[in-house]
């Protein structure tokens, strides 16, 4: 579900805005990084604290 929720969040913001995504699914780390690369969005920052993964994704065109 992290990818679907991330896509939904990106669709709701404007180009240049930053989406904060938090996930507790270990697979989300690679899945979201791969998705961002494939769709052209930038991961500005990635944090891992315990089981919580936090991504800051800048929406591109």
PDB file of N, H, CA, C and O in Angstrom:
ATOM      1  N   UNK A   1       0.794  -1.214   0.000  1.00  0.00           N
ATOM      2  CA  UNK A   1       0.000   0.000   0.000  1.00  0.00           C
ATOM      3  C   UNK A   1       0.840   1.285   0.000  1.00  0.00           C
ATOM      4  O   UNK A   1       0.335   2.310  -0.458  1.00  0.00           O
ATOM      5  N   UNK A   2       2.078   1.294   0.481  1.00  0.00           N
ATOM      6  H   UNK A   2       2.488   0.461   0.853  1.00  0.00           H
ATOM      7  CA  UNK A   2       2.828   2.559   0.510  1.00  0.00           C
ATOM      8  C   UNK A   2       2.940   3.229  -0.858  1.00  0.00           C
ATOM      9  O   UNK A   2       2.852   4.454  -0.951  1.00  0.00           O
ATOM     10  N   UNK A   3       3.132   2.446  -1.919  1.00  0.00           N
ATOM     11  H   UNK A   3       3.203   1.452  -1.843  1.00  0.00           H
ATOM     12  CA  UNK A   3       3.260   3.041  -3.255  1.00  0.00           C
ATOM     13  C   UNK A   3       1.944   3.681  -3.679  1.00  0.00           C
ATOM     14  O   UNK A   3       1.936   4.805  -4.181  1.00  0.00           O
ATOM     15  N   UNK A   4       0.845   2.987  -3.484  1.00  0.00           N
ATOM     16  H   UNK A   4       0.851   2.074  -3.076  1.00  0.00           H
ATOM     17  CA  UNK A   4      -0.462   3.527  -3.873  1.00  0.00           C
ATOM     18  C   UNK A   4      -0.764   4.809  -3.106  1.00  0.00           C
ATOM     19  O   UNK A   4      -1.271   5.775  -3.678  1.00  0.00           O
ATOM     20  N   UNK A   5      -0.455   4.818  -1.819  1.00  0.00           N
ATOM     21  H   UNK A   5      -0.044   4.034  -1.355  1.00  0.00           H
ATOM     22  CA  UNK A   5      -0.717   6.012  -1.011  1.00  0.00           C
ATOM     23  C   UNK A   5       0.222   7.159  -1.391  1.00  0.00           C
ATOM     24  O   UNK A   5      -0.173   8.324  -1.353  1.00  0.00           O
ATOM     25  N   UNK A   6       1.457   6.833  -1.757  1.00  0.00           N
ATOM     26  H   UNK A   6       1.778   5.886  -1.788  1.00  0.00           H
ATOM     27  CA  UNK A   6       2.407   7.858  -2.189  1.00  0.00           C
ATOM     28  C   UNK A   6       1.955   8.479  -3.503  1.00  0.00           C
ATOM     29  O   UNK A   6       1.986   9.700  -3.659  1.00  0.00           O
ATOM     30  N   UNK A   7       1.537   7.645  -4.445  1.00  0.00           N
ATOM     31  H   UNK A   7       1.513   6.653  -4.318  1.00  0.00           H
ATOM     32  CA  UNK A   7       1.051   8.155  -5.731  1.00  0.00           C
ATOM     33  C   UNK A   7      -0.168   9.058  -5.518  1.00  0.00           C
ATOM     34  O   UNK A   7      -0.280  10.121  -6.128  1.00  0.00           O
ATOM     35  N   UNK A   8      -1.059   8.626  -4.662  1.00  0.00           N
ATOM     36  H   UNK A   8      -0.968   7.762  -4.166  1.00  0.00           H
ATOM     37  CA  UNK A   8      -2.256   9.417  -4.364  1.00  0.00           C
ATOM     38  C   UNK A   8      -1.856  10.782  -3.773  1.00  0.00           C
ATOM     39  O   UNK A   8      -2.413  11.811  -4.155  1.00  0.00           O
ATOM     40  N   UNK A   9      -0.909  10.783  -2.859  1.00  0.00           N
ATOM     41  H   UNK A   9      -0.457   9.947  -2.548  1.00  0.00           H
ATOM     42  CA  UNK A   9      -0.434  12.022  -2.249  1.00  0.00           C
ATOM     43  C   UNK A   9       0.227  12.940  -3.254  1.00  0.00           C
ATOM     44  O   UNK A   9      -0.006  14.149  -3.235  1.00  0.00           O
ATOM     45  N   UNK A  10       1.055  12.384  -4.139  1.00  0.00           N
ATOM     46  H   UNK A  10       1.244  11.402  -4.155  1.00  0.00           H
ATOM     47  CA  UNK A  10       1.744  13.177  -5.167  1.00  0.00           C
ATOM     48  C   UNK A  10       0.721  13.804  -6.105  1.00  0.00           C
ATOM     49  O   UNK A  10       0.874  14.954  -6.515  1.00  0.00           O
ATOM     50  N   UNK A  11      -0.308  13.062  -6.442  1.00  0.00           N
ATOM     51  H   UNK A  11      -0.433  12.127  -6.109  1.00  0.00           H
ATOM     52  CA  UNK A  11      -1.338  13.576  -7.355  1.00  0.00           C
ATOM     53  C   UNK A  11      -2.096  14.766  -6.758  1.00  0.00           C
ATOM     54  O   UNK A  11      -2.684  15.558  -7.493  1.00  0.00           O
ATOM     55  N   UNK A  12      -2.083  14.890  -5.445  1.00  0.00           N
ATOM     56  H   UNK A  12      -1.605  14.246  -4.848  1.00  0.00           H
ATOM     57  CA  UNK A  12      -2.842  15.956  -4.785  1.00  0.00           C
ATOM     58  C   UNK A  12      -2.042  17.244  -4.559  1.00  0.00           C
ATOM     59  O   UNK A  12      -2.609  18.255  -4.142  1.00  0.00           O
ATOM     60  N   UNK A  13      -0.723  17.219  -4.830  1.00  0.00           N
ATOM     61  H   UNK A  13      -0.263  16.398  -5.168  1.00  0.00           H
ATOM     62  CA  UNK A  13       0.079  18.423  -4.603  1.00  0.00           C
ATOM     63  C   UNK A  13       0.533  19.023  -5.930  1.00  0.00           C
ATOM     64  O   UNK A  13       0.426  18.391  -6.981  1.00  0.00           O
ATOM     65  N   UNK A  14       1.039  20.244  -5.865  1.00  0.00           N
ATOM     66  H   UNK A  14       1.126  20.757  -5.011  1.00  0.00           H
ATOM     67  CA  UNK A  14       1.498  20.957  -7.053  1.00  0.00           C
ATOM     68  C   UNK A  14       2.968  20.638  -7.346  1.00  0.00           C
ATOM     69  O   UNK A  14       3.711  20.220  -6.459  1.00  0.00           O
ATOM     70  N   UNK A  15       3.369  20.839  -8.594  1.00  0.00           N
ATOM     71  H   UNK A  15       2.765  21.179  -9.315  1.00  0.00           H
ATOM     72  CA  UNK A  15       4.766  20.662  -8.987  1.00  0.00           C
ATOM     73  C   UNK A  15       5.633  21.576  -8.122  1.00  0.00           C
ATOM     74  O   UNK A  15       5.326  22.755  -7.941  1.00  0.00           O
ATOM     75  N   UNK A  16       6.715  21.015  -7.592  1.00  0.00           N
ATOM     76  H   UNK A  16       6.964  20.058  -7.739  1.00  0.00           H
ATOM     77  CA  UNK A  16       7.632  21.768  -6.743  1.00  0.00           C
ATOM     78  C   UNK A  16       7.346  21.624  -5.259  1.00  0.00           C
ATOM     79  O   UNK A  16       8.201  21.933  -4.429  1.00  0.00           O
ATOM     80  N   UNK A  17       6.150  21.156  -4.916  1.00  0.00           N
ATOM     81  H   UNK A  17       5.456  20.904  -5.590  1.00  0.00           H
ATOM     82  CA  UNK A  17       5.823  20.946  -3.506  1.00  0.00           C
ATOM     83  C   UNK A  17       6.439  19.641  -3.019  1.00  0.00           C
ATOM     84  O   UNK A  17       6.825  18.784  -3.814  1.00  0.00           O
ATOM     85  N   UNK A  18       6.523  19.504  -1.699  1.00  0.00           N
ATOM     86  H   UNK A  18       6.209  20.200  -1.052  1.00  0.00           H
ATOM     87  CA  UNK A  18       7.165  18.339  -1.097  1.00  0.00           C
ATOM     88  C   UNK A  18       6.135  17.522  -0.323  1.00  0.00           C
ATOM     89  O   UNK A  18       5.361  18.051   0.474  1.00  0.00           O
ATOM     90  N   UNK A  19       6.153  16.235  -0.580  1.00  0.00           N
ATOM     91  H   UNK A  19       6.782  15.805  -1.227  1.00  0.00           H
ATOM     92  CA  UNK A  19       5.270  15.291   0.098  1.00  0.00           C
ATOM     93  C   UNK A  19       6.072  14.527   1.146  1.00  0.00           C
ATOM     94  O   UNK A  19       7.143  13.996   0.851  1.00  0.00           O
ATOM     95  N   UNK A  20       5.558  14.474   2.355  1.00  0.00           N
ATOM     96  H   UNK A  20       4.688  14.906   2.595  1.00  0.00           H
ATOM     97  CA  UNK A  20       6.179  13.674   3.415  1.00  0.00           C
ATOM     98  C   UNK A  20       5.428  12.355   3.495  1.00  0.00           C
ATOM     99  O   UNK A  20       4.206  12.331   3.649  1.00  0.00           O
ATOM    100  N   UNK A  21       6.168  11.260   3.390  1.00  0.00           N
ATOM    101  H   UNK A  21       7.160  11.280   3.265  1.00  0.00           H
ATOM    102  CA  UNK A  21       5.580   9.923   3.441  1.00  0.00           C
ATOM    103  C   UNK A  21       6.207   9.163   4.599  1.00  0.00           C
ATOM    104  O   UNK A  21       7.430   9.096   4.721  1.00  0.00           O
ATOM    105  N   UNK A  22       5.369   8.596   5.441  1.00  0.00           N
ATOM    106  H   UNK A  22       4.376   8.650   5.343  1.00  0.00           H
ATOM    107  CA  UNK A  22       5.845   7.739   6.524  1.00  0.00           C
ATOM    108  C   UNK A  22       5.294   6.340   6.301  1.00  0.00           C
ATOM    109  O   UNK A  22       4.121   6.163   5.973  1.00  0.00           O
ATOM    110  N   UNK A  23       6.158   5.353   6.483  1.00  0.00           N
ATOM    111  H   UNK A  23       7.111   5.497   6.749  1.00  0.00           H
ATOM    112  CA  UNK A  23       5.750   3.968   6.282  1.00  0.00           C
ATOM    113  C   UNK A  23       6.434   3.089   7.317  1.00  0.00           C
ATOM    114  O   UNK A  23       7.504   3.421   7.827  1.00  0.00           O
ATOM    115  N   UNK A  24       5.802   1.967   7.618  1.00  0.00           N
ATOM    116  H   UNK A  24       4.932   1.697   7.204  1.00  0.00           H
ATOM    117  CA  UNK A  24       6.423   1.013   8.539  1.00  0.00           C
ATOM    118  C   UNK A  24       6.635  -0.349   7.871  1.00  0.00           C
ATOM    119  O   UNK A  24       6.968  -1.330   8.535  1.00  0.00           O
ATOM    120  N   UNK A  25       6.440  -0.394   6.570  1.00  0.00           N
ATOM    121  H   UNK A  25       6.169   0.403   6.031  1.00  0.00           H
ATOM    122  CA  UNK A  25       6.669  -1.605   5.788  1.00  0.00           C
ATOM    123  C   UNK A  25       8.124  -1.594   5.314  1.00  0.00           C
ATOM    124  O   UNK A  25       8.511  -0.692   4.571  1.00  0.00           O
ATOM    125  N   UNK A  26       8.936  -2.567   5.722  1.00  0.00           N
ATOM    126  H   UNK A  26       8.622  -3.300   6.325  1.00  0.00           H
ATOM    127  CA  UNK A  26      10.350  -2.578   5.331  1.00  0.00           C
ATOM    128  C   UNK A  26      10.562  -2.555   3.816  1.00  0.00           C
ATOM    129  O   UNK A  26      11.563  -2.015   3.343  1.00  0.00           O
ATOM    130  N   UNK A  27       9.640  -3.130   3.056  1.00  0.00           N
ATOM    131  H   UNK A  27       8.827  -3.569   3.440  1.00  0.00           H
ATOM    132  CA  UNK A  27       9.756  -3.153   1.596  1.00  0.00           C
ATOM    133  C   UNK A  27       9.572  -1.762   0.995  1.00  0.00           C
ATOM    134  O   UNK A  27       9.977  -1.523  -0.143  1.00  0.00           O
ATOM    135  N   UNK A  28       8.974  -0.853   1.737  1.00  0.00           N
ATOM    136  H   UNK A  28       8.645  -1.047   2.661  1.00  0.00           H
ATOM    137  CA  UNK A  28       8.707   0.495   1.224  1.00  0.00           C
ATOM    138  C   UNK A  28       9.988   1.237   0.868  1.00  0.00           C
ATOM    139  O   UNK A  28       9.992   2.061  -0.046  1.00  0.00           O
ATOM    140  N   UNK A  29      11.071   0.955   1.578  1.00  0.00           N
ATOM    141  H   UNK A  29      11.067   0.285   2.321  1.00  0.00           H
ATOM    142  CA  UNK A  29      12.328   1.668   1.300  1.00  0.00           C
ATOM    143  C   UNK A  29      12.735   1.510  -0.161  1.00  0.00           C
ATOM    144  O   UNK A  29      12.945   2.504  -0.856  1.00  0.00           O
ATOM    145  N   UNK A  30      12.846   0.299  -0.620  1.00  0.00           N
ATOM    146  H   UNK A  30      12.676  -0.508  -0.056  1.00  0.00           H
ATOM    147  CA  UNK A  30      13.234   0.067  -2.016  1.00  0.00           C
ATOM    148  C   UNK A  30      12.101   0.388  -2.979  1.00  0.00           C
ATOM    149  O   UNK A  30      12.340   0.939  -4.053  1.00  0.00           O
ATOM    150  N   UNK A  31      10.879   0.053  -2.609  1.00  0.00           N
ATOM    151  H   UNK A  31      10.685  -0.394  -1.736  1.00  0.00           H
ATOM    152  CA  UNK A  31       9.733   0.293  -3.495  1.00  0.00           C
ATOM    153  C   UNK A  31       9.558   1.774  -3.802  1.00  0.00           C
ATOM    154  O   UNK A  31       9.387   2.148  -4.963  1.00  0.00           O
ATOM    155  N   UNK A  32       9.598   2.613  -2.788  1.00  0.00           N
ATOM    156  H   UNK A  32       9.737   2.310  -1.845  1.00  0.00           H
ATOM    157  CA  UNK A  32       9.381   4.053  -3.003  1.00  0.00           C
ATOM    158  C   UNK A  32      10.563   4.673  -3.732  1.00  0.00           C
ATOM    159  O   UNK A  32      10.374   5.531  -4.593  1.00  0.00           O
ATOM    160  N   UNK A  33      11.770   4.255  -3.403  1.00  0.00           N
ATOM    161  H   UNK A  33      11.924   3.558  -2.703  1.00  0.00           H
ATOM    162  CA  UNK A  33      12.948   4.769  -4.123  1.00  0.00           C
ATOM    163  C   UNK A  33      12.865   4.417  -5.607  1.00  0.00           C
ATOM    164  O   UNK A  33      13.139   5.255  -6.466  1.00  0.00           O
ATOM    165  N   UNK A  34      12.492   3.187  -5.900  1.00  0.00           N
ATOM    166  H   UNK A  34      12.270   2.506  -5.202  1.00  0.00           H
ATOM    167  CA  UNK A  34      12.360   2.749  -7.300  1.00  0.00           C
ATOM    168  C   UNK A  34      11.241   3.508  -8.004  1.00  0.00           C
ATOM    169  O   UNK A  34      11.395   3.935  -9.148  1.00  0.00           O
ATOM    170  N   UNK A  35      10.107   3.676  -7.310  1.00  0.00           N
ATOM    171  H   UNK A  35       9.982   3.329  -6.380  1.00  0.00           H
ATOM    172  CA  UNK A  35       8.960   4.395  -7.881  1.00  0.00           C
ATOM    173  C   UNK A  35       9.341   5.840  -8.201  1.00  0.00           C
ATOM    174  O   UNK A  35       9.014   6.342  -9.276  1.00  0.00           O
ATOM    175  N   UNK A  36      10.033   6.513  -7.273  1.00  0.00           N
ATOM    176  H   UNK A  36      10.299   6.105  -6.400  1.00  0.00           H
ATOM    177  CA  UNK A  36      10.428   7.906  -7.489  1.00  0.00           C
ATOM    178  C   UNK A  36      11.352   8.029  -8.696  1.00  0.00           C
ATOM    179  O   UNK A  36      11.204   8.946  -9.504  1.00  0.00           O
ATOM    180  N   UNK A  37      12.289   7.121  -8.816  1.00  0.00           N
ATOM    181  H   UNK A  37      12.410   6.376  -8.160  1.00  0.00           H
ATOM    182  CA  UNK A  37      13.205   7.147  -9.955  1.00  0.00           C
ATOM    183  C   UNK A  37      12.444   6.938 -11.262  1.00  0.00           C
ATOM    184  O   UNK A  37      12.688   7.632 -12.248  1.00  0.00           O
ATOM    185  N   UNK A  38      11.528   5.984 -11.263  1.00  0.00           N
ATOM    186  H   UNK A  38      11.329   5.420 -10.461  1.00  0.00           H
ATOM    187  CA  UNK A  38      10.759   5.664 -12.467  1.00  0.00           C
ATOM    188  C   UNK A  38       9.832   6.810 -12.880  1.00  0.00           C
ATOM    189  O   UNK A  38       9.638   7.047 -14.072  1.00  0.00           O
ATOM    190  N   UNK A  39       9.265   7.516 -11.910  1.00  0.00           N
ATOM    191  H   UNK A  39       9.423   7.323 -10.942  1.00  0.00           H
ATOM    192  CA  UNK A  39       8.298   8.574 -12.216  1.00  0.00           C
ATOM    193  C   UNK A  39       8.934   9.954 -12.320  1.00  0.00           C
ATOM    194  O   UNK A  39       8.273  10.911 -12.722  1.00  0.00           O
ATOM    195  N   UNK A  40      10.222  10.066 -11.959  1.00  0.00           N
ATOM    196  H   UNK A  40      10.759   9.288 -11.632  1.00  0.00           H
ATOM    197  CA  UNK A  40      10.940  11.328 -12.118  1.00  0.00           C
ATOM    198  C   UNK A  40      10.843  12.277 -10.944  1.00  0.00           C
ATOM    199  O   UNK A  40      11.286  13.420 -11.053  1.00  0.00           O
ATOM    200  N   UNK A  41      10.281  11.849  -9.820  1.00  0.00           N
ATOM    201  H   UNK A  41       9.921  10.921  -9.731  1.00  0.00           H
ATOM    202  CA  UNK A  41      10.205  12.699  -8.630  1.00  0.00           C
ATOM    203  C   UNK A  41      11.500  12.549  -7.833  1.00  0.00           C
ATOM    204  O   UNK A  41      12.166  11.517  -7.917  1.00  0.00           O
ATOM    205  N   UNK A  42      11.853  13.570  -7.066  1.00  0.00           N
ATOM    206  H   UNK A  42      11.311  14.408  -6.998  1.00  0.00           H
ATOM    207  CA  UNK A  42      13.100  13.561  -6.307  1.00  0.00           C
ATOM    208  C   UNK A  42      12.866  13.240  -4.842  1.00  0.00           C
ATOM    209  O   UNK A  42      12.014  13.850  -4.196  1.00  0.00           O
ATOM    210  N   UNK A  43      13.616  12.290  -4.319  1.00  0.00           N
ATOM    211  H   UNK A  43      14.308  11.795  -4.843  1.00  0.00           H
ATOM    212  CA  UNK A  43      13.615  12.051  -2.879  1.00  0.00           C
ATOM    213  C   UNK A  43      14.680  12.983  -2.300  1.00  0.00           C
ATOM    214  O   UNK A  43      15.879  12.772  -2.483  1.00  0.00           O
ATOM    215  N   UNK A  44      14.216  14.010  -1.605  1.00  0.00           N
ATOM    216  H   UNK A  44      13.242  14.182  -1.457  1.00  0.00           H
ATOM    217  CA  UNK A  44      15.126  15.003  -1.045  1.00  0.00           C
ATOM    218  C   UNK A  44      15.807  14.498   0.213  1.00  0.00           C
ATOM    219  O   UNK A  44      16.963  14.820   0.489  1.00  0.00           O
ATOM    220  N   UNK A  45      15.065  13.699   0.972  1.00  0.00           N
ATOM    221  H   UNK A  45      14.126  13.438   0.748  1.00  0.00           H
ATOM    222  CA  UNK A  45      15.587  13.213   2.240  1.00  0.00           C
ATOM    223  C   UNK A  45      14.909  11.897   2.578  1.00  0.00           C
ATOM    224  O   UNK A  45      13.722  11.705   2.315  1.00  0.00           O
ATOM    225  N   UNK A  46      15.685  10.993   3.167  1.00  0.00           N
ATOM    226  H   UNK A  46      16.649  11.149   3.381  1.00  0.00           H
ATOM    227  CA  UNK A  46      15.159   9.710   3.631  1.00  0.00           C
ATOM    228  C   UNK A  46      15.686   9.484   5.033  1.00  0.00           C
ATOM    229  O   UNK A  46      16.887   9.602   5.280  1.00  0.00           O
ATOM    230  N   UNK A  47      14.788   9.158   5.952  1.00  0.00           N
ATOM    231  H   UNK A  47      13.813   9.063   5.752  1.00  0.00           H
ATOM    232  CA  UNK A  47      15.173   8.886   7.336  1.00  0.00           C
ATOM    233  C   UNK A  47      14.617   7.530   7.751  1.00  0.00           C
ATOM    234  O   UNK A  47      13.534   7.122   7.332  1.00  0.00           O
ATOM    235  N   UNK A  48      15.389   6.850   8.582  1.00  0.00           N
ATOM    236  H   UNK A  48      16.269   7.182   8.922  1.00  0.00           H
ATOM    237  CA  UNK A  48      14.954   5.563   9.103  1.00  0.00           C
ATOM    238  C   UNK A  48      15.178   5.603  10.608  1.00  0.00           C
ATOM    239  O   UNK A  48      16.311   5.678  11.084  1.00  0.00           O
ATOM    240  N   UNK A  49      14.072   5.553  11.346  1.00  0.00           N
ATOM    241  H   UNK A  49      13.152   5.492  10.959  1.00  0.00           H
ATOM    242  CA  UNK A  49      14.154   5.585  12.801  1.00  0.00           C
ATOM    243  C   UNK A  49      13.353   4.407  13.346  1.00  0.00           C
ATOM    244  O   UNK A  49      12.122   4.412  13.329  1.00  0.00           O
ATOM    245  N   UNK A  50      14.073   3.400  13.828  1.00  0.00           N
ATOM    246  H   UNK A  50      15.073   3.396  13.842  1.00  0.00           H
ATOM    247  CA  UNK A  50      13.397   2.183  14.263  1.00  0.00           C
ATOM    248  C   UNK A  50      12.732   1.529  13.067  1.00  0.00           C
ATOM    249  O   UNK A  50      13.388   1.237  12.068  1.00  0.00           O
ATOM    250  N   UNK A  51      11.445   1.302  13.164  1.00  0.00           N
ATOM    251  H   UNK A  51      10.911   1.540  13.976  1.00  0.00           H
ATOM    252  CA  UNK A  51      10.718   0.680  12.051  1.00  0.00           C
ATOM    253  C   UNK A  51      10.029   1.710  11.153  1.00  0.00           C
ATOM    254  O   UNK A  51       9.375   1.338  10.179  1.00  0.00           O
ATOM    255  N   UNK A  52      10.166   2.990  11.469  1.00  0.00           N
ATOM    256  H   UNK A  52      10.697   3.293  12.260  1.00  0.00           H
ATOM    257  CA  UNK A  52       9.500   4.037  10.688  1.00  0.00           C
ATOM    258  C   UNK A  52      10.435   4.583   9.619  1.00  0.00           C
ATOM    259  O   UNK A  52      11.554   5.008   9.908  1.00  0.00           O
ATOM    260  N   UNK A  53       9.960   4.565   8.383  1.00  0.00           N
ATOM    261  H   UNK A  53       9.051   4.220   8.148  1.00  0.00           H
ATOM    262  CA  UNK A  53      10.686   5.121   7.247  1.00  0.00           C
ATOM    263  C   UNK A  53      10.000   6.420   6.866  1.00  0.00           C
ATOM    264  O   UNK A  53       8.777   6.463   6.737  1.00  0.00           O
ATOM    265  N   UNK A  54      10.782   7.486   6.684  1.00  0.00           N
ATOM    266  H   UNK A  54      11.776   7.451   6.789  1.00  0.00           H
ATOM    267  CA  UNK A  54      10.219   8.774   6.300  1.00  0.00           C
ATOM    268  C   UNK A  54      10.902   9.262   5.033  1.00  0.00           C
ATOM    269  O   UNK A  54      12.130   9.306   4.951  1.00  0.00           O
ATOM    270  N   UNK A  55      10.098   9.626   4.052  1.00  0.00           N
ATOM    271  H   UNK A  55       9.101   9.590   4.118  1.00  0.00           H
ATOM    272  CA  UNK A  55      10.588  10.134   2.774  1.00  0.00           C
ATOM    273  C   UNK A  55      10.058  11.542   2.576  1.00  0.00           C
ATOM    274  O   UNK A  55       8.907  11.825   2.909  1.00  0.00           O
ATOM    275  N   UNK A  56      10.881  12.420   2.041  1.00  0.00           N
ATOM    276  H   UNK A  56      11.816  12.190   1.771  1.00  0.00           H
ATOM    277  CA  UNK A  56      10.460  13.747   1.617  1.00  0.00           C
ATOM    278  C   UNK A  56      10.653  13.783   0.114  1.00  0.00           C
ATOM    279  O   UNK A  56      11.783  13.784  -0.375  1.00  0.00           O
ATOM    280  N   UNK A  57       9.549  13.812  -0.617  1.00  0.00           N
ATOM    281  H   UNK A  57       8.632  13.812  -0.220  1.00  0.00           H
ATOM    282  CA  UNK A  57       9.571  13.667  -2.073  1.00  0.00           C
ATOM    283  C   UNK A  57       9.100  14.956  -2.722  1.00  0.00           C
ATOM    284  O   UNK A  57       8.009  15.449  -2.436  1.00  0.00           O
ATOM    285  N   UNK A  58       9.941  15.496  -3.603  1.00  0.00           N
ATOM    286  H   UNK A  58      10.827  15.095  -3.834  1.00  0.00           H
ATOM    287  CA  UNK A  58       9.590  16.717  -4.344  1.00  0.00           C
ATOM    288  C   UNK A  58       8.948  16.316  -5.664  1.00  0.00           C
ATOM    289  O   UNK A  58       9.509  15.542  -6.440  1.00  0.00           O
ATOM    290  N   UNK A  59       7.752  16.864  -5.902  1.00  0.00           N
ATOM    291  H   UNK A  59       7.296  17.493  -5.273  1.00  0.00           H
ATOM    292  CA  UNK A  59       7.020  16.548  -7.129  1.00  0.00           C
ATOM    293  C   UNK A  59       7.642  17.281  -8.307  1.00  0.00           C
ATOM    294  O   UNK A  59       7.870  18.490  -8.272  1.00  0.00           O
ATOM    295  N   UNK A  60       7.904  16.514  -9.338  1.00  0.00           N
ATOM    296  H   UNK A  60       7.719  15.532  -9.366  1.00  0.00           H
ATOM    297  CA  UNK A  60       8.401  17.059 -10.610  1.00  0.00           C
ATOM    298  C   UNK A  60       7.274  16.963 -11.627  1.00  0.00           C
ATOM    299  O   UNK A  60       6.204  16.430 -11.332  1.00  0.00           O
ATOM    300  N   UNK A  61       7.520  17.481 -12.824  1.00  0.00           N
ATOM    301  H   UNK A  61       8.390  17.913 -13.063  1.00  0.00           H
ATOM    302  CA  UNK A  61       6.497  17.447 -13.878  1.00  0.00           C
ATOM    303  C   UNK A  61       6.101  16.054 -14.255  1.00  0.00           C
ATOM    304  O   UNK A  61       5.252  15.867 -15.126  1.00  0.00           O
TER     305      UNK A  61
END
